[in-house]
Amino acid sequence: MKNLKKEDINQEVFDLYDEYAHNKIERRQFVKKLALYAVGGITVTSLLSFIMPNYIDSIIIKQDDPRVNSEFITYESPKGGGNIRGLLSKSNKGKKKLPGIIVVHENRGLNPYIEDVGRRAALEGFITLAPDALTPLGGYPGNDDDGRTLQRKLDRNAMLKDFIAGYEYLKSHENCNGKVGVVGFCFGGWISNMMAVKVPTLSAAVPYYGGQPSKVETALINAPLMLHFAGLDKRVNEGWPAYEEALKEYNKEYKSYVYPEVNHGFHNNTTPRYDEAAAVLSWNRTINFFKEKLN
């Protein structure tokens, strides 16, 4: 079996995976279509293995890293009837009162990659909370396929309320300075945009390749924005021109970056869609933006 590299993979395979990861096609259709690219010693099995997330070997800051205090907490869901579980992380060094960041997962629950992002941000001098919107259904089930299935059962506006409640929890935390921003990826990018719409006191929002609010909703934004887009991400990018036009019309504070020739999900280092240069550059920009707006 051929050892696959990113350059061996046709761009159409990444586009196909994007359809599958965003519930446009079922797994059976995905595998069937993937077979068209199993040529030249490349098998469907090897393609599947290559393109799916590899969490075990990709975590940068582990849960037991001595530099970070990282623990699961619960806070009350505004919908009633239970609590939401989230990973609360902060550096073991530095001042007691830290700026806060809500870290919002993709469309599959709080998986190891998003937990890792929460710890990465904590090491940069923040207290972070990464909630799991799947808590009412038992939480992230341990794999992304089942996670996507569970998340499809939940209303996204109801999930938005749970993330806003996470913001309120973190804002009032004894180790938070009261200034809280949000960063989110894919579904989490939409949540980040919508928290900017719904939370007048939000201090900053950083959506990564996220869906956009309407023009009417954009008028309500108070928080400064930093928006990251993947150059090859036609699905998300088609809504950006109208969103930018509204941001300009209402004189909103924003910065936007499009990273050429990279795929949706380029920040996620657990899949081959990951692009190191774009991920590092965008993350450095994000951290500097938060340091400017939250301190």
C-alpha positions as CSV (number, residue, x, y, z in Angstrom):
1,M,0.0,0.0,0.0
2,K,1.3,3.4,-0.9
3,N,2.3,5.8,1.9
4,L,0.2,8.8,1.1
5,K,1.3,12.4,1.3
6,K,-0.8,15.5,1.0
7,E,0.5,16.3,-2.5
8,D,-0.7,12.8,-3.7
9,I,-4.4,13.8,-3.0
10,N,-6.6,15.3,-5.7
11,Q,-8.3,18.6,-4.5
12,E,-11.6,16.9,-5.3
13,V,-11.0,14.5,-2.4
14,F,-10.7,17.4,0.0
15,D,-13.9,18.9,-1.4
16,L,-15.6,15.5,-1.1
17,Y,-14.5,15.3,2.5
18,D,-15.9,18.8,3.2
19,E,-19.3,17.7,1.9
20,Y,-19.2,14.6,4.1
21,A,-18.0,16.5,7.2
22,H,-20.8,19.0,6.8
23,N,-23.5,16.5,6.3
24,K,-24.1,17.1,2.6
25,I,-23.6,13.4,1.8
26,E,-23.9,10.2,3.9
27,R,-20.9,8.0,4.7
28,R,-21.9,5.4,2.2
29,Q,-22.0,8.0,-0.6
30,F,-18.7,9.4,0.6
31,V,-16.9,6.0,0.4
32,K,-18.5,5.2,-2.9
33,K,-17.3,8.5,-4.4
34,L,-13.9,8.2,-2.8
35,A,-13.4,4.9,-4.7
36,L,-13.1,7.0,-7.9
37,Y,-9.8,8.3,-6.6
38,A,-8.4,4.9,-5.5
39,V,-5.9,4.5,-8.4
40,G,-2.2,4.0,-8.8
41,G,-1.7,1.9,-5.7
42,I,-4.0,4.1,-3.6
43,T,-6.8,2.1,-1.9
44,V,-10.1,3.4,-0.5
45,T,-8.9,2.2,2.9
46,S,-5.7,4.2,2.7
47,L,-7.6,7.3,1.6
48,L,-10.0,7.0,4.5
49,S,-7.2,6.5,6.9
50,F,-5.3,9.4,5.6
51,I,-8.1,12.0,5.4
52,M,-9.8,11.3,8.7
53,P,-8.6,13.0,12.0
54,N,-5.7,11.6,13.8
55,Y,-6.0,12.9,17.4
56,I,-3.6,10.5,19.1
57,D,-0.5,11.8,17.3
58,S,-1.6,15.4,16.9
59,I,-2.2,16.9,20.3
60,I,0.3,19.7,21.0
61,I,-0.6,20.5,24.7
62,K,-1.6,17.4,26.5
63,Q,-4.3,17.3,29.3
64,D,-1.6,16.6,31.9
65,D,0.9,19.2,30.8
66,P,2.3,20.7,34.0
67,R,2.3,24.2,32.6
68,V,-1.5,24.3,32.4
69,N,-4.3,23.8,34.9
70,S,-7.0,22.1,32.8
71,E,-10.1,20.6,34.2
72,F,-13.7,19.9,33.3
73,I,-16.4,22.0,34.9
74,T,-20.1,22.4,34.5
75,Y,-22.3,25.5,34.3
76,E,-26.1,25.9,34.1
77,S,-27.8,25.7,30.7
78,P,-30.2,28.6,30.1
79,K,-32.6,26.1,28.5
80,G,-33.1,24.5,31.9
81,G,-33.0,20.9,32.8
82,G,-29.3,20.4,33.2
83,N,-25.7,21.7,32.9
84,I,-23.2,22.1,30.1
85,R,-19.8,20.5,30.5
86,G,-16.7,22.4,29.4
87,L,-12.9,22.3,29.7
88,L,-11.6,25.2,31.8
89,S,-7.9,25.9,31.3
90,K,-5.4,28.5,32.5
91,S,-1.6,28.8,32.8
92,N,0.0,27.9,36.1
93,K,2.1,31.0,35.8
94,G,1.1,34.7,35.7
95,K,-1.3,37.0,37.4
96,K,-4.6,35.8,39.1
97,K,-6.9,37.9,36.9
98,L,-6.7,36.8,33.3
99,P,-8.5,37.8,30.1
100,G,-11.0,35.1,29.0
101,I,-11.6,33.2,25.7
102,I,-14.5,31.0,24.9
103,V,-13.3,28.3,22.4
104,V,-16.1,26.9,20.2
105,H,-15.9,23.5,18.6
106,E,-16.9,22.4,15.0
107,N,-20.1,20.5,14.1
108,R,-19.1,17.4,16.1
109,G,-18.7,18.3,19.8
110,L,-15.8,19.0,22.0
111,N,-13.2,16.7,20.4
112,P,-9.5,16.4,21.4
113,Y,-8.4,19.1,18.9
114,I,-10.6,21.8,20.4
115,E,-9.6,20.8,23.9
116,D,-6.0,21.2,22.7
117,V,-6.8,24.7,21.3
118,G,-8.2,25.7,24.6
119,R,-5.0,24.7,26.4
120,R,-2.8,26.4,23.7
121,A,-4.6,29.7,24.3
122,A,-4.3,29.2,28.0
123,L,-0.5,29.0,27.7
124,E,-0.6,32.4,26.0
125,G,-1.9,34.0,29.1
126,F,-5.7,33.5,29.0
127,I,-8.3,31.6,31.0
128,T,-10.2,29.6,28.4
129,L,-13.5,27.7,28.4
130,A,-14.3,25.1,25.7
131,P,-17.9,24.1,26.2
132,D,-19.4,20.9,24.7
133,A,-22.7,21.6,23.1
134,L,-23.4,17.9,23.0
135,T,-23.7,17.7,26.8
136,P,-27.5,17.3,26.7
137,L,-27.0,14.2,24.5
138,G,-24.2,12.7,26.6
139,G,-21.3,14.8,25.3
140,Y,-18.7,14.2,22.6
141,P,-19.0,10.4,21.9
142,G,-15.4,9.7,21.2
143,N,-15.4,9.9,17.4
144,D,-16.4,12.6,14.9
145,D,-18.9,10.6,12.9
146,D,-21.1,9.9,15.9
147,G,-20.5,13.5,17.1
148,R,-21.8,14.9,13.8
149,T,-24.9,12.7,14.1
150,L,-25.6,13.9,17.6
151,Q,-25.1,17.5,16.8
152,R,-27.6,17.3,13.9
153,K,-30.2,16.5,16.6
154,L,-29.7,19.8,18.3
155,D,-31.0,23.3,17.3
156,R,-28.1,25.6,16.5
157,N,-29.8,28.6,18.2
158,A,-30.3,26.6,21.3
159,M,-26.6,25.7,21.2
160,L,-25.8,29.4,20.8
161,K,-27.6,30.1,24.1
162,D,-25.4,27.5,25.8
163,F,-22.2,29.1,24.5
164,I,-23.5,32.6,25.6
165,A,-24.1,31.1,29.0
166,G,-20.5,29.9,28.9
167,Y,-19.4,33.4,28.3
168,E,-21.3,34.6,31.3
169,Y,-19.8,31.9,33.4
170,L,-16.3,32.8,32.4
171,K,-16.8,36.5,32.6
172,S,-17.7,36.2,36.3
173,H,-15.0,33.6,37.1
174,E,-12.7,34.6,40.0
175,N,-9.7,34.2,37.8
176,C,-11.1,36.3,34.9
177,N,-10.5,40.0,34.5
178,G,-14.1,40.4,33.1
179,K,-13.0,40.8,29.5
180,V,-13.9,37.8,27.3
181,G,-13.6,37.1,23.7
182,V,-14.6,34.1,21.5
183,V,-12.8,32.0,18.9
184,G,-14.5,29.3,16.9
185,F,-14.0,27.0,14.0
186,C,-16.5,26.1,11.2
187,F,-19.8,25.8,13.2
188,G,-17.8,27.5,15.9
189,G,-17.1,30.3,13.5
190,W,-20.8,30.9,13.1
191,I,-21.3,30.8,16.8
192,S,-18.5,33.4,17.1
193,N,-20.2,35.7,14.6
194,M,-23.5,35.2,16.4
195,M,-22.1,35.9,19.8
196,A,-20.9,39.2,18.5
197,V,-24.4,39.8,17.4
198,K,-26.1,38.7,20.6
199,V,-23.7,39.7,23.3
200,P,-23.3,43.5,23.6
201,T,-20.4,43.2,26.1
202,L,-18.4,40.7,24.2
203,S,-14.8,42.1,24.0
204,A,-13.7,40.4,20.7
205,A,-14.6,37.7,18.3
206,V,-12.5,35.6,15.9
207,P,-14.5,33.3,13.6
208,Y,-12.5,30.8,11.6
209,Y,-14.2,29.9,8.3
210,G,-17.6,30.5,9.8
211,G,-21.1,31.2,8.5
212,Q,-22.2,34.8,8.5
213,P,-25.0,36.7,10.2
214,S,-27.7,38.6,8.2
215,K,-27.4,42.3,7.4
216,V,-29.9,43.1,10.1
217,E,-28.0,41.1,12.6
218,T,-24.7,42.6,11.6
219,A,-26.0,46.0,12.6
220,L,-26.1,44.8,16.2
221,I,-22.4,43.9,16.5
222,N,-20.4,45.8,19.1
223,A,-17.3,43.6,19.4
224,P,-14.2,44.0,17.2
225,L,-13.8,41.1,14.7
226,M,-10.9,39.2,13.2
227,L,-12.1,36.8,10.5
228,H,-10.1,34.0,8.9
229,F,-11.0,32.4,5.6
230,A,-9.6,29.5,3.6
231,G,-9.0,30.4,-0.1
232,L,-10.4,27.2,-1.4
233,D,-13.5,27.2,0.8
234,K,-16.1,28.2,-1.7
235,R,-19.0,27.1,0.5
236,V,-18.3,29.5,3.3
237,N,-16.6,32.3,1.3
238,E,-19.7,32.9,-0.9
239,G,-21.3,34.7,2.0
240,W,-18.4,36.9,2.9
241,P,-18.8,39.7,0.3
242,A,-22.3,40.6,1.6
243,Y,-21.2,40.3,5.2
244,E,-18.2,42.6,4.6
245,E,-20.4,45.1,2.8
246,A,-22.7,45.2,5.9
247,L,-19.7,45.6,8.2
248,K,-18.5,48.5,6.2
249,E,-22.0,50.1,5.9
250,Y,-22.5,50.0,9.7
251,N,-18.9,51.1,10.4
252,K,-18.0,48.0,12.4
253,E,-14.4,47.3,13.5
254,Y,-13.0,44.2,11.7
255,K,-9.9,42.7,10.2
256,S,-10.2,39.9,7.6
257,Y,-7.7,37.5,6.2
258,V,-8.0,35.1,3.3
259,Y,-5.3,32.4,3.2
260,P,-4.7,31.4,-0.5
261,E,-4.7,27.8,-1.7
262,V,-5.7,26.3,1.7
263,N,-8.8,24.3,2.6
264,H,-11.6,24.8,5.0
265,G,-10.3,23.5,8.3
266,F,-6.7,24.6,7.7
267,H,-6.1,25.3,11.4
268,N,-7.0,21.8,12.4
269,N,-3.7,19.9,12.7
270,T,-5.3,16.5,13.0
271,T,-6.3,16.2,9.3
272,P,-4.4,16.6,6.0
273,R,-6.5,19.8,5.3
274,Y,-4.1,21.3,7.9
275,D,-1.8,24.0,6.5
276,E,1.0,24.8,8.9
277,A,2.0,28.2,7.5
278,A,-1.6,29.5,7.4
279,A,-2.4,27.9,10.8
280,V,0.6,29.4,12.6
281,L,0.1,32.9,11.0
282,S,-3.6,33.0,11.7
283,W,-3.1,31.8,15.3
284,N,-0.4,34.4,16.0
285,R,-2.7,37.0,14.6
286,T,-5.5,35.7,16.8
287,I,-3.5,35.7,20.0
288,N,-2.1,39.2,19.4
289,F,-5.6,40.4,18.6
290,F,-6.9,39.0,21.9
291,K,-4.0,40.5,23.8
292,E,-4.8,43.9,22.4
293,K,-8.6,43.7,23.0
294,L,-8.9,41.8,26.3
295,N,-6.1,43.2,28.5
